[in-house]
């Protein structure tokens, strides 16, 4: 049985992509961290160097990278969203819940229902859920697809953070999860681009892909993974679609004219008409007529 333990969130970082509806935010694994802001509030975040940052929805907050390791966030309007932090260079893809509220208003949150908890307890025998001073802690053995499905629904609750959950998986369950990821990739038009396999609980990724394709892959795999999304990206990096579109074809330089040296006899042979015209012009020219000699 493969053991996978969640680790504390080390830092906010990386690249955002998202396409999640607002209420509730759907997330497949516990969120790494929560970020609560009142409208107009500002926050500096520590991020890795060369991180890419994206927010969904884009108008929830503004975010600006400040070299070398910071991002400046300003809350724009009330609502919920996600900040995805992704880096293929460091094999990290994180998710942060953004919750923006008017000053003095309640924080918009999503909590699990009693039905979702009951379904998870029935599908995952031995599931342990307890409230501690560190938050809600959850531990479960994930041996069936029914258990996995129930946990995916339960973990949409904002109260669950990755550092407070621990799951163990059978090899069969991970293989079933692999098939689900491959189907999602095919539906997204990414089928055949990646070769994926689990080594322990780490998803190893091979193939050739652009940055956009790799981020789309991370997002799908993250949505279908319980606990920490562990992966090792071994893909060959292709240029981004934007860079390829901006790359202009190199125009061939005009051919240099061929210089051919000919004798007058050769030119007369190849172009007699030129010499005939020249002869006619010379005979008709007044300057060509010689003046008669006069004896002194």
Secondary structure as UniProt FT lines:
FT   STRAND          2..5
FT   STRAND          33..38
FT   TURN            39..40
FT   STRAND          42..46
FT   TURN            49..50
FT   STRAND          52..56
FT   TURN            58..60
FT   STRAND          61..66
FT   TURN            67..69
FT   STRAND          70..75
FT   STRAND          79..87
FT   TURN            88..91
FT   STRAND          92..101
FT   TURN            103..104
FT   HELIX           114..123
FT   TURN            125..126
FT   STRAND          128..132
FT   TURN            133..134
FT   STRAND          135..142
FT   HELIX           145..154
FT   TURN            155..156
FT   TURN            158..159
FT   HELIX           162..164
FT   STRAND          165..169
FT   HELIX           171..187
FT   TURN            188..189
FT   TURN            191..193
FT   STRAND          194..199
FT   TURN            200..201
FT   STRAND          202..209
FT   HELIX           211..223
FT   STRAND          231..233
FT   STRAND          236..237
FT   HELIX           241..246
FT   HELIX           264..270
FT   HELIX           272..284
FT   HELIX           286..288
//
